[in-house]
Amino acid sequence: MGAARHLSLLPEVAAKAVEWPVPFADGIPLLLSHRGRRVVMLSSGDPFWHGAGGALARHLDPSEWRCLPAPSALSLAAAALGWPLEQVVTMALHAAPFARMRPHLHPGTRALVTLRDGDAARELAHWLTSEGFGATTLHLCEALGGPRERLRHTAAEDFAVSDIHHPVIAGLEVAGGGTPVPLASGRPDALFEHDGQITKRPVRALTLSALAPLPGEHLWDIGGGSGSVAIEWLWSHPTTAATVIEKDPARAERIRTNAARLGADRLHLVTGAAPAALAGLDRPDAVFIGGGLSNALLEALWAQIPEGTRLVANAVTLEGEALLSRWQTIAGGDLLRIALSQAKPLGTKRGWGAAYPIVQWDVTR
């Protein structure tokens, strides 16, 4: 079994050749239907480095398969370009949106990405240009390791390359005047579309510090607003997960747009009001209440979330502050009062413009 391109490279063989269908997932049941027989599945390079191996191995017992890897296309591209692979961002974009690259677009960054085909290389160049990184150099690594191998170079904004041989890896040397996404929590508010309902940058940094994301953990973000907290949670590690609960349909759509544009498309969005909208969700490791704080919500959460779950709630009203103070007396945890002021014009001079103070409750169930 293999893609048509792989099967075409075989010499005459007595075995039956089965073409792997598109999309890839449709081929897994076909492969499993031959269980108990000797089957060879052809795949490019190293199947366990941005390849098919992980998708197949989880359906099979370890005793049922053996992998014979070759150098991956990414390794071949790094060797062709002379780039130390451990210093390069590597991503599989042949079946994923280009926006996954958005948090990695820092001038000077090198990246190697897999692409669907030659048309996708052109689309990548146009996307980079639209994000303000048109000065990025694209190294098009075509059909590496075979007789059709070719390496060509162009600036994304000047892309005019044609007849690109598949499979294709793009090497990026990022450059341009686009806005980079900083590495520290509390990214600029301007990165997120919002209607004013957004956890502002300094408070967001403190909130994410209290939420303390770890690899593989799942966040519930209740009252998502712009989705900024959940998106930054997802940026913290590629294995994190986040579910945002937002009752306002317009804000929910804005969250979806922000997530897609900023490379956090794995964000799960639920349009509805908590606590009713929490039913049936995968269990969280951390919960953030950024909107809709009420005693009923806290009681429902306390009954539903498992022990060890971290909960962070922000309140700006006196009623919300009193509620969190009472719950902290009952359940423990830490209360933090955040009072921020920013210098603003005051006549011909300057003065401090104070924001509403925020009370933050941080507790582990």
RAZI-V310004 format. One record per residue. N is the residue number from 1. SS is DSSP state (2 for helix, 1 for strand, 0 for the rest). OMEGA is omega in radians with two decimals (* if undefined). D_CENTER is the distance of its C-alpha to the mean C-alpha in Angstrom with 2 decimals. Layout:
n = (N:N)
ss = (SS:SS)
omega = (OMEGA:OMEGA)
d_center = (D_CENTER:D_CENTER)
This chain:
n = (1:2:3:4:5:6:7:8:9:10:11:12:13:14:15:16:17:18:19:20:21:22:23:24:25:26:27:28:29:30:31:32:33:34:35:36:37:38:39:40:41:42:43:44:45:46:47:48:49:50:51:52:53:54:55:56:57:58:59:60:61:62:63:64:65:66:67:68:69:70:71:72:73:74:75:76:77:78:79:80:81:82:83:84:85:86:87:88:89:90:91:92:93:94:95:96:97:98:99:100:101:102:103:104:105:106:107:108:109:110:111:112:113:114:115:116:117:118:119:120:121:122:123:124:125:126:127:128:129:130:131:132:133:134:135:136:137:138:139:140:141:142:143:144:145:146:147:148:149:150:151:152:153:154:155:156:157:158:159:160:161:162:163:164:165:166:167:168:169:170:171:172:173:174:175:176:177:178:179:180:181:182:183:184:185:186:187:188:189:190:191:192:193:194:195:196:197:198:199:200:201:202:203:204:205:206:207:208:209:210:211:212:213:214:215:216:217:218:219:220:221:222:223:224:225:226:227:228:229:230:231:232:233:234:235:236:237:238:239:240:241:242:243:244:245:246:247:248:249:250:251:252:253:254:255:256:257:258:259:260:261:262:263:264:265:266:267:268:269:270:271:272:273:274:275:276:277:278:279:280:281:282:283:284:285:286:287:288:289:290:291:292:293:294:295:296:297:298:299:300:301:302:303:304:305:306:307:308:309:310:311:312:313:314:315:316:317:318:319:320:321:322:323:324:325:326:327:328:329:330:331:332:333:334:335:336:337:338:339:340:341:342:343:344:345:346:347:348:349:350:351:352:353:354:355:356:357:358:359:360:361:362:363:364:365)
ss = (0:1:0:2:2:2:2:2:0:0:0:0:0:0:0:0:0:0:1:0:0:0:0:0:0:2:2:2:2:2:2:2:0:0:0:0:0:0:0:0:0:0:0:0:0:0:0:0:0:0:0:0:2:2:2:2:2:0:0:0:0:2:2:2:0:0:0:0:0:0:0:0:2:2:2:2:2:2:2:2:2:0:0:0:2:2:2:0:1:1:1:1:0:0:0:0:0:2:2:2:2:2:2:2:0:0:0:0:0:1:1:1:1:1:1:0:0:2:2:2:2:2:2:2:2:2:2:2:2:2:0:0:0:0:0:0:1:1:1:1:1:1:0:0:0:0:0:0:0:1:1:1:1:1:1:2:2:2:0:0:0:0:0:0:0:0:0:1:1:1:1:1:1:0:0:0:0:0:0:0:0:0:0:0:0:0:0:0:2:2:2:0:0:0:0:0:0:0:0:0:2:2:2:2:2:2:2:2:2:2:2:0:0:0:0:0:0:1:1:1:1:1:0:0:0:0:0:2:2:2:2:2:2:2:2:0:0:0:0:0:1:1:1:1:1:1:0:0:2:2:2:2:2:2:2:2:2:2:2:2:2:0:0:0:0:0:0:1:1:1:1:0:0:0:0:2:2:2:0:0:0:0:0:0:0:1:1:1:1:0:0:0:0:0:2:2:2:2:2:2:2:2:2:2:0:0:0:0:0:1:1:1:1:1:1:0:0:2:2:2:2:2:2:2:2:2:2:2:2:2:2:0:0:1:1:1:1:1:0:0:1:1:1:1:1:1:0:0:1:1:1:1:1:1:0:0:0:1:1:1:1:1:1:1:0)
omega = (3.11:3.06:-3.11:3.14:3.13:-3.11:-3.11:-3.12:-3.10:2.95:3.08:3.11:-3.13:-3.08:3.06:3.12:3.13:-3.13:3.12:-3.06:3.03:0.06:-3.03:-3.06:-3.13:-3.13:-3.08:3.07:3.12:3.08:-3.10:3.13:3.12:-3.11:-3.12:3.11:3.10:-3.08:3.04:3.08:-3.10:3.13:-3.12:2.92:-3.11:-3.07:-3.11:3.02:-3.05:-3.11:-3.01:-2.99:-3.10:-3.13:-3.11:-3.02:-3.10:3.10:-3.00:3.00:-3.13:-3.14:-3.04:-3.04:3.04:-3.11:3.07:-3.03:2.97:3.06:-3.13:3.08:3.12:3.08:3.11:3.13:3.12:3.12:3.14:-3.08:-3.10:-3.12:3.03:-2.98:-3.12:3.13:-3.03:2.98:3.11:-3.11:3.04:-3.12:3.14:3.10:-3.12:-3.12:3.11:-3.11:3.04:-3.14:-2.94:-3.14:-3.08:-3.11:3.08:3.12:-3.11:3.13:2.99:-3.14:3.00:-3.09:3.03:-3.13:-3.09:-3.08:-3.13:3.10:3.13:3.08:3.09:3.13:3.10:3.12:3.13:3.12:3.10:3.13:-3.14:3.12:3.11:-3.11:-3.13:3.11:3.11:3.04:3.07:3.02:-3.10:-3.11:-2.96:3.02:-3.06:3.08:-3.11:-3.08:-3.14:-3.08:3.13:-3.14:3.13:-2.99:3.09:2.94:-3.10:-3.07:3.14:-2.99:3.08:-3.08:3.13:3.09:-3.11:-3.08:3.08:0.02:-3.05:3.01:3.06:2.98:-3.10:2.89:-2.91:3.09:3.10:-3.07:3.10:-3.13:3.10:3.07:-3.13:-3.10:-3.08:3.05:-3.08:-3.14:-3.09:3.12:-3.06:3.09:-3.01:2.95:-3.13:3.11:-3.06:3.11:3.14:3.02:-3.01:-2.97:-3.10:3.14:3.11:3.11:3.11:-3.14:3.13:3.06:3.12:3.12:3.00:-3.11:3.07:-3.14:3.08:-3.06:-3.06:3.13:2.83:3.08:-3.03:-3.05:-2.91:3.14:3.11:-3.09:-3.02:-3.12:-3.13:3.14:3.10:3.04:-3.13:3.10:-3.03:3.14:-3.08:-3.12:3.12:3.10:-3.14:3.02:3.12:3.09:-3.11:-3.06:-3.10:-3.07:-3.13:3.11:3.10:3.12:3.10:3.09:-3.14:3.13:3.12:-3.11:-3.12:-3.08:-3.03:3.01:3.12:-3.02:3.09:3.06:3.11:-3.06:3.06:3.09:-3.10:-3.10:3.03:0.19:-3.07:-3.06:-3.13:-3.07:3.05:-3.13:3.02:-3.06:3.13:2.92:3.11:-3.14:3.03:3.05:3.11:3.13:3.11:-3.12:3.10:3.10:3.13:3.13:-3.14:3.11:3.14:3.13:-3.08:3.12:-2.98:-3.03:-3.11:3.07:-3.12:3.12:3.08:3.14:3.08:3.14:3.09:3.12:3.13:-3.13:3.09:3.14:3.11:3.10:3.13:3.14:-3.13:3.10:3.14:-3.14:3.10:3.07:-3.09:-2.93:-3.14:-3.08:-3.09:2.99:3.13:3.07:-3.07:3.14:-3.06:3.06:-3.12:3.13:-3.13:3.10:3.09:-2.99:3.10:-3.12:-3.14:3.07:3.14:3.03:-3.04:3.00:3.06:3.09:-3.13:3.05:-3.11:3.07:-3.11:-3.05:3.01:-3.10:*)
d_center = (31.61:29.37:28.18:31.15:30.52:30.78:33.83:35.56:35.62:37.57:41.33:43.67:42.77:44.50:41.36:40.01:37.00:34.34:31.77:28.18:27.19:24.37:21.75:21.26:20.91:24.43:25.90:25.06:27.80:30.11:29.68:30.20:33.34:34.96:34.50:37.57:38.33:37.67:34.76:33.10:29.61:29.01:25.65:24.94:24.85:23.20:21.82:19.87:17.98:15.36:18.22:19.81:21.05:18.50:18.62:22.41:23.19:21.92:24.58:27.37:29.46:29.41:33.07:32.41:30.64:30.86:28.54:30.16:27.47:28.18:26.53:23.05:22.64:20.37:23.23:25.73:23.90:23.74:27.44:28.35:26.87:27.98:24.59:24.16:21.19:20.32:19.90:17.63:13.87:13.59:11.19:12.25:12.20:15.37:13.88:10.47:10.23:11.02:8.82:6.01:8.88:9.41:8.76:10.90:13.70:16.35:19.92:21.18:17.97:18.54:16.04:16.83:15.04:16.48:17.57:19.19:22.49:24.41:23.62:19.88:20.90:22.72:19.90:17.59:20.49:20.91:17.30:17.55:20.89:19.80:17.29:20.27:19.72:22.45:24.28:21.74:23.73:22.61:24.23:24.51:25.22:26.91:28.16:28.21:30.76:32.98:35.92:33.83:31.74:31.24:29.45:29.35:28.04:27.44:25.98:23.23:25.46:28.45:26.98:29.97:29.50:30.64:31.40:28.27:28.76:26.21:24.34:22.76:20.51:19.74:20.17:19.03:20.92:19.14:21.74:22.50:22.82:19.46:17.96:15.78:13.16:15.06:14.01:15.85:14.96:16.66:15.35:17.88:18.46:18.95:15.28:15.11:17.52:19.70:23.28:24.11:22.42:19.82:19.79:21.13:19.76:22.24:22.09:18.29:18.56:21.23:19.43:16.33:18.96:20.76:17.84:17.26:13.95:14.43:12.63:12.42:13.33:13.01:13.59:15.85:15.84:19.26:20.34:16.99:18.75:16.18:13.13:12.90:13.16:10.49:7.93:9.35:9.35:5.63:5.99:8.92:8.03:6.00:8.44:8.36:8.74:10.03:12.83:14.29:18.02:19.64:23.20:23.60:22.70:22.44:20.01:17.97:17.83:16.90:13.92:12.83:13.54:11.76:8.41:9.13:10.59:8.18:5.18:3.79:6.01:5.88:7.69:11.30:14.00:17.65:20.32:23.21:25.00:24.67:26.24:27.04:23.48:22.44:24.58:23.10:19.60:18.26:19.58:17.73:17.89:17.78:18.78:18.84:21.56:21.24:23.56:26.22:27.59:30.75:32.88:32.32:28.53:29.01:31.60:29.46:26.48:28.92:30.37:27.15:24.72:25.66:27.24:25.02:22.45:21.80:22.51:22.28:24.11:24.98:28.28:29.98:33.14:36.23:35.93:32.36:33.50:36.43:34.34:32.01:35.12:36.76:33.83:33.56:37.28:36.80:33.61:33.37:30.42:30.31:30.97:29.91:31.34:29.42:31.81:30.60:32.82:32.30:35.12:36.37:39.51:42.58:45.46:46.07:44.29:41.09:40.34:37.61:35.81:34.65:31.65:32.10:31.74:29.01:29.66:26.86:27.47:25.58:26.75:26.06:27.48)
